[in-house]
Amino acid sequence: MDNTDLSLVAHLTEMRKRLLICVIAFFVIIPFAFYFSGLICDFIFSTLTNHNCKIYIFSITDSLVIRVSLSLIMTIAAELPLIAFELVRFIFPGLKQREKKIIVWLSGAFSLCFLIGAAAFVFLIAPVIVTAWVKYDSEFPAIISAKDFFDSWLIGACVSGLVCCVPVLIFGIIKIRRNMGY
């Protein structure tokens, strides 16, 4: 796509093309994600099984819901670079050179900080929480629902990732405001 002015129909056609690429990639990636979701589930629940905790499934659909949810998350995570690339390719013709540099830098920094925060939760924070919980739960052992543990694990990883992104967001807002002349 060149830098000439386009009509509304041309913009919509360009957006449809880029969305179609992302949708096709989604349907190509998701079977692989579902195939490997069992291994990732084993890793997630290993924090509990390493402490001899029993995990229970309370609904017929819980294990399927966990694997499908994990597959969707893995697919979106794997597809994020493609989505970002297609989004950038769509909006870049309308931006100035300085704005392009800021967006590329911020998107890379945001992604890296989110991954660092999520990894910190998965490998450092979650095991400490489970160890402390098991240590103080010896009198009355809890019945651990697989779905509830997975949901808590997922929320914790997302919150931890987003918290690590706060400095990038603040820096980005300051940089954009300066670029706009405020």
Residue frames relative to the residue before (quaternion, step in Angstrom):
aa qw qx qy qz dx dy dz
M 1.0000 0.0000 0.0000 0.0000 0.00 0.00 0.00
D 0.2995 -0.7663 0.5405 0.1760 3.59 -0.84 0.91
N 0.6432 -0.5697 0.3799 0.3426 3.55 -1.34 0.11
T 0.4207 0.7054 -0.4814 0.3060 3.63 1.14 0.28
D 0.5971 -0.5517 0.4351 0.3870 3.54 -1.27 0.38
L 0.1667 -0.7894 0.5868 0.0696 3.54 -0.97 0.91
S 0.5106 -0.6195 0.4960 0.3309 3.53 -1.20 0.49
L 0.6910 -0.4590 0.3517 0.4338 3.55 -1.31 0.19
V 0.6465 0.5199 -0.3183 0.4586 3.59 0.95 -0.86
A 0.6533 0.5062 -0.3169 0.4654 3.59 0.98 -0.82
H 0.6313 0.5170 -0.3288 0.4755 3.60 1.04 -0.74
L 0.6715 0.4903 -0.2996 0.4679 3.58 0.90 -0.88
T 0.6273 0.5247 -0.3302 0.4714 3.59 1.04 -0.73
E 0.6483 0.5096 -0.3055 0.4761 3.57 0.99 -0.85
M 0.6627 0.4952 -0.3052 0.4717 3.59 0.95 -0.86
R 0.6340 0.5284 -0.3316 0.4570 3.59 0.98 -0.81
K 0.6357 0.5337 -0.3228 0.4547 3.58 0.98 -0.84
R 0.6969 0.4704 -0.2726 0.4677 3.58 0.89 -0.94
L 0.6382 0.5071 -0.3249 0.4796 3.61 1.06 -0.70
L 0.6301 0.5389 -0.3292 0.4518 3.58 1.01 -0.78
I 0.6189 0.5307 -0.3396 0.4691 3.60 1.01 -0.74
C 0.6753 0.4925 -0.2898 0.4663 3.59 0.94 -0.89
V 0.6556 0.5082 -0.3126 0.4628 3.61 0.97 -0.81
I 0.6467 0.5048 -0.3243 0.4709 3.59 0.94 -0.82
A 0.6418 0.5145 -0.3202 0.4699 3.60 0.96 -0.84
F 0.6107 0.5583 -0.3457 0.4425 3.59 1.03 -0.78
F 0.7293 0.4336 -0.2491 0.4670 3.58 0.80 -0.98
V 0.6055 0.5216 -0.3621 0.4797 3.60 1.20 -0.32
I 0.7184 0.4715 -0.2506 0.4459 3.60 0.94 -0.90
I 0.6366 0.6028 -0.3493 0.3305 3.62 0.88 -0.86
P 0.6277 0.5121 -0.3885 0.4390 3.70 0.89 -0.54
F 0.6441 0.5077 -0.3238 0.4717 3.59 1.02 -0.74
A 0.6354 0.5275 -0.3221 0.4629 3.56 1.01 -0.81
F 0.6545 0.4974 -0.3203 0.4707 3.60 0.96 -0.81
Y 0.6223 0.5495 -0.3393 0.4424 3.58 1.00 -0.80
F 0.7630 0.3704 -0.1956 0.4923 3.60 0.89 -0.92
S 0.4634 0.7027 -0.4451 0.3056 3.62 1.21 -0.12
G 0.5825 0.5813 -0.3751 0.4268 3.60 1.11 -0.53
L 0.6531 0.5049 -0.3086 0.4725 3.58 0.99 -0.83
I 0.6588 0.4956 -0.3093 0.4740 3.57 0.98 -0.83
C 0.6196 0.5306 -0.3423 0.4662 3.61 1.03 -0.73
D 0.6256 0.5302 -0.3383 0.4615 3.58 0.99 -0.80
F 0.6509 0.5089 -0.3112 0.4696 3.57 1.00 -0.83
I 0.6554 0.5209 -0.3165 0.4461 3.59 0.89 -0.93
F 0.7528 0.3948 -0.2155 0.4807 3.57 0.84 -0.96
S 0.4726 0.6803 -0.4443 0.3413 3.61 1.24 -0.13
T 0.5517 0.6005 -0.4010 0.4175 3.60 1.15 -0.50
L 0.7030 0.4341 -0.2595 0.5001 3.57 1.04 -0.76
T 0.6921 0.4888 -0.2973 0.4400 3.57 0.84 -0.93
N 0.5823 0.5694 -0.3767 0.4414 3.62 1.16 -0.44
H 0.7117 0.3958 -0.2350 0.5307 3.58 1.24 -0.45
N 0.5029 -0.6837 0.3902 0.3569 3.59 1.27 0.41
C 0.3651 0.7001 -0.5218 0.3230 3.59 1.01 0.76
K 0.3324 -0.7296 0.5615 0.2048 3.54 -1.07 0.73
I 0.2322 -0.7601 0.5967 0.1104 3.51 -1.01 0.90
Y 0.1571 -0.8127 0.5585 0.0537 3.55 -0.83 1.00
I 0.2659 -0.7042 0.6355 0.1718 3.50 -1.24 0.65
F 0.1885 -0.8307 0.5190 0.0703 3.57 -0.59 1.15
S 0.7516 0.2665 -0.1780 0.5765 3.56 1.24 -0.14
I 0.6088 -0.5731 0.4033 0.3719 3.55 -1.12 0.64
T 0.7531 0.4215 -0.2163 0.4564 3.57 0.97 -0.80
D 0.4292 0.7430 -0.4497 0.2482 3.63 1.20 -0.22
S 0.6974 0.4642 -0.3030 0.4543 3.60 0.75 -0.94
L 0.6456 0.5027 -0.3251 0.4741 3.59 1.03 -0.72
V 0.6421 0.5215 -0.3224 0.4603 3.59 0.97 -0.84
I 0.6384 0.5196 -0.3276 0.4639 3.60 0.98 -0.80
R 0.6973 0.4686 -0.2849 0.4614 3.61 0.83 -0.94
V 0.6549 0.4916 -0.3222 0.4750 3.60 0.97 -0.76
S 0.6388 0.5179 -0.3249 0.4670 3.61 0.96 -0.84
L 0.6681 0.4909 -0.2952 0.4750 3.56 0.92 -0.89
S 0.6285 0.5294 -0.3304 0.4643 3.60 1.04 -0.74
L 0.6516 0.5060 -0.3122 0.4711 3.58 0.96 -0.83
I 0.6561 0.5030 -0.3094 0.4699 3.58 0.93 -0.87
M 0.6641 0.4940 -0.3064 0.4702 3.59 0.91 -0.88
T 0.6468 0.5182 -0.3231 0.4569 3.60 0.99 -0.79
I 0.6659 0.4851 -0.3046 0.4780 3.58 0.89 -0.89
A 0.6460 0.5121 -0.3259 0.4629 3.60 0.97 -0.80
A 0.6746 0.4824 -0.2965 0.4737 3.58 0.97 -0.80
E 0.7199 0.4509 -0.2406 0.4696 3.56 1.09 -0.71
L 0.4505 0.7207 -0.4406 0.2891 3.63 1.19 -0.27
P 0.6479 0.4965 -0.3607 0.4512 3.66 0.83 -0.70
L 0.6471 0.5049 -0.3207 0.4728 3.60 1.01 -0.77
I 0.6411 0.5163 -0.3227 0.4672 3.59 0.94 -0.87
A 0.6601 0.4971 -0.3083 0.4713 3.59 0.92 -0.90
F 0.6445 0.5250 -0.3224 0.4528 3.58 0.95 -0.85
E 0.6850 0.4765 -0.2866 0.4708 3.59 0.87 -0.94
L 0.6357 0.5189 -0.3296 0.4669 3.60 1.02 -0.73
V 0.6590 0.5010 -0.3033 0.4719 3.55 0.93 -0.90
R 0.6525 0.5116 -0.3163 0.4609 3.60 0.95 -0.84
F 0.6528 0.5145 -0.3129 0.4596 3.58 1.10 -0.65
I 0.7811 0.3601 -0.1950 0.4714 3.61 0.85 -0.90
F 0.5159 0.6879 -0.4084 0.3063 3.63 1.15 -0.46
P 0.6401 0.5358 -0.3763 0.4019 3.67 0.81 -0.67
G 0.7148 0.4475 -0.2601 0.4702 3.60 1.12 -0.51
L 0.6417 0.5357 -0.3243 0.4428 3.60 1.24 0.02
K 0.5007 -0.6079 0.5214 0.3286 3.51 -1.33 0.42
Q 0.6860 -0.5017 0.3337 0.4079 3.58 -1.23 0.40
R 0.6556 0.5065 -0.3167 0.4619 3.62 0.95 -0.84
E 0.6500 0.5135 -0.3155 0.4629 3.59 1.00 -0.81
K 0.6166 0.5431 -0.3409 0.4568 3.58 1.06 -0.72
K 0.6584 0.5093 -0.3084 0.4604 3.59 0.92 -0.89
I 0.6514 0.5161 -0.3150 0.4583 3.58 0.95 -0.88
I 0.6742 0.4989 -0.3047 0.4514 3.60 0.85 -0.91
V 0.6503 0.5055 -0.3231 0.4660 3.59 0.91 -0.85
W 0.6743 0.4950 -0.2974 0.4603 3.58 0.87 -0.93
L 0.6925 0.4845 -0.2870 0.4509 3.60 0.84 -0.97
S 0.6574 0.5055 -0.3319 0.4495 3.61 0.92 -0.78
G 0.6515 0.5027 -0.3149 0.4730 3.59 1.02 -0.75
A 0.6750 0.4920 -0.2889 0.4678 3.57 0.91 -0.93
F 0.6380 0.5240 -0.3274 0.4595 3.58 1.00 -0.82
S 0.6645 0.5050 -0.3055 0.4584 3.60 0.88 -0.92
L 0.6669 0.5043 -0.2989 0.4599 3.56 0.90 -0.93
C 0.6733 0.4890 -0.3000 0.4665 3.61 0.90 -0.87
F 0.6340 0.5180 -0.3412 0.4618 3.59 1.00 -0.75
L 0.6653 0.4998 -0.3061 0.4625 3.59 0.90 -0.88
I 0.6363 0.5190 -0.3262 0.4684 3.60 1.00 -0.78
G 0.6758 0.4951 -0.2944 0.4599 3.59 0.93 -0.87
A 0.6603 0.4917 -0.3058 0.4782 3.58 0.95 -0.85
A 0.6541 0.5034 -0.3126 0.4701 3.59 0.98 -0.83
A 0.6129 0.5446 -0.3472 0.4552 3.59 1.04 -0.73
F 0.6517 0.4956 -0.3214 0.4758 3.58 0.99 -0.77
V 0.6888 0.5070 -0.2902 0.4294 3.58 0.81 -1.04
F 0.8077 0.3270 -0.1532 0.4661 3.58 0.76 -1.03
L 0.7764 0.3315 -0.1861 0.5027 3.62 1.12 -0.47
I 0.7660 0.4089 -0.2202 0.4445 3.56 0.62 -1.14
A 0.6767 0.5091 -0.3082 0.4335 3.63 0.78 -0.99
P 0.6727 0.4782 -0.3346 0.4549 3.67 0.80 -0.78
V 0.6355 0.5181 -0.3334 0.4653 3.61 1.04 -0.73
I 0.6455 0.5182 -0.3194 0.4613 3.58 0.97 -0.84
V 0.6781 0.4829 -0.2962 0.4683 3.58 0.87 -0.94
T 0.6405 0.5225 -0.3295 0.4563 3.61 0.95 -0.81
A 0.6674 0.4816 -0.3011 0.4817 3.60 0.93 -0.86
W 0.6502 0.5231 -0.3186 0.4495 3.57 0.97 -0.83
V 0.6689 0.4888 -0.2963 0.4752 3.59 0.92 -0.88
K 0.6280 0.5577 -0.3284 0.4322 3.57 1.01 -0.81
Y 0.7700 0.3478 -0.1802 0.5036 3.59 0.93 -0.88
D 0.6542 0.5172 -0.3110 0.4559 3.57 1.25 0.01
S 0.3521 0.7819 -0.4651 0.2197 3.59 1.18 0.37
E 0.6304 0.5534 -0.3480 0.4186 3.61 1.06 -0.60
F 0.7964 0.0948 -0.0122 0.5971 3.55 0.90 -0.96
P 0.2190 -0.8089 0.5280 0.1378 3.60 0.02 1.22
A 0.3972 -0.7355 0.5080 0.2078 3.53 -0.90 0.98
I 0.3777 -0.6489 0.6023 0.2712 3.50 -1.31 0.44
I 0.1735 -0.8306 0.5268 0.0504 3.55 -0.40 1.26
S 0.2621 -0.7565 0.5847 0.1311 3.53 -0.68 1.15
A 0.4881 -0.6737 0.4719 0.2917 3.58 -0.83 0.99
K 0.6677 0.5059 -0.3064 0.4519 3.59 0.92 -0.89
D 0.6667 0.4931 -0.3107 0.4644 3.60 0.91 -0.86
F 0.6502 0.5026 -0.3248 0.4682 3.60 0.97 -0.81
F 0.6481 0.5152 -0.3170 0.4627 3.60 0.95 -0.86
D 0.6562 0.5070 -0.3131 0.4629 3.59 0.92 -0.90
S 0.6565 0.4993 -0.3096 0.4731 3.59 0.96 -0.84
W 0.6377 0.5272 -0.3139 0.4657 3.57 1.00 -0.85
L 0.6717 0.5015 -0.2930 0.4598 3.57 0.92 -0.91
I 0.6554 0.4978 -0.3074 0.4777 3.59 0.93 -0.88
G 0.6515 0.5248 -0.3135 0.4492 3.58 0.94 -0.86
A 0.6631 0.4969 -0.3059 0.4689 3.59 0.95 -0.87
C 0.6706 0.4936 -0.3038 0.4630 3.61 0.94 -0.84
V 0.6613 0.4952 -0.3131 0.4685 3.60 0.89 -0.87
S 0.6513 0.5114 -0.3145 0.4640 3.58 0.93 -0.86
G 0.6492 0.5117 -0.3100 0.4697 3.58 1.00 -0.80
L 0.6836 0.4832 -0.2898 0.4640 3.59 0.91 -0.88
V 0.6145 0.5416 -0.3505 0.4541 3.60 1.03 -0.71
C 0.6627 0.4948 -0.3074 0.4707 3.59 1.00 -0.76
C 0.6484 0.5273 -0.3173 0.4481 3.61 1.19 -0.38
V 0.4610 0.7148 -0.4368 0.2930 3.60 1.20 -0.32
P 0.6662 0.4843 -0.3447 0.4503 3.68 0.79 -0.78
V 0.6355 0.5173 -0.3340 0.4657 3.61 1.02 -0.74
L 0.6484 0.5148 -0.3215 0.4596 3.60 0.96 -0.81
I 0.6540 0.5005 -0.3152 0.4716 3.59 0.93 -0.87
F 0.6594 0.4980 -0.3068 0.4724 3.57 0.90 -0.91
G 0.6526 0.5274 -0.3093 0.4477 3.59 0.99 -0.84
I 0.6466 0.5086 -0.3187 0.4709 3.57 0.96 -0.84
I 0.6503 0.5061 -0.3169 0.4696 3.59 0.95 -0.87
K 0.6719 0.5072 -0.2954 0.4518 3.59 0.89 -0.95
I 0.6676 0.4891 -0.3029 0.4727 3.60 0.93 -0.85
R 0.6413 0.5165 -0.3325 0.4598 3.60 0.96 -0.80
R 0.6522 0.5008 -0.3157 0.4734 3.59 0.98 -0.81
N 0.6464 0.5279 -0.3107 0.4549 3.55 1.03 -0.83
M 0.6942 0.4580 -0.2718 0.4842 3.58 1.10 -0.69
G 0.5686 -0.6425 0.3636 0.3629 3.61 1.27 -0.06
Y 0.4565 0.6748 -0.4697 0.3401 3.63 1.15 0.37
